[in-house]
Amino acid sequence: MEGVGAIALRRALGATRRQIAGQFIAESVVIGPLGGLIGVALGVLAVIGISVVRDWTPVVDPWTALGGALLGAVLGLVAGGFPAHRAAAIEPVDALRGGT
């Protein structure tokens, strides 16, 4: 697990398990929508690019674009849950010694 030393240091300085888990969840919820927005942007650009090459009229549903960003947020939250739980369970002394 990356950042074990940083997590252990925060725990040793008084951060609670809930605060550590909250940090992981917050990072996941920020990264998820960014990934969704990047995916939506690439998809829209692909639709427009193919439409221009084929001389078609591009059709992009704004609800689909919004749904992609929201799906990214949900997936980020779900995918961040397990690492957040594991990070919160780290004992500071063991992690600083090099164990997990």
Secondary structure as UniProt FT lines:
FT   TURN            2..3
FT   HELIX           4..12
FT   TURN            13..14
FT   HELIX           17..54
FT   HELIX           62..88
FT   HELIX           92..97
//
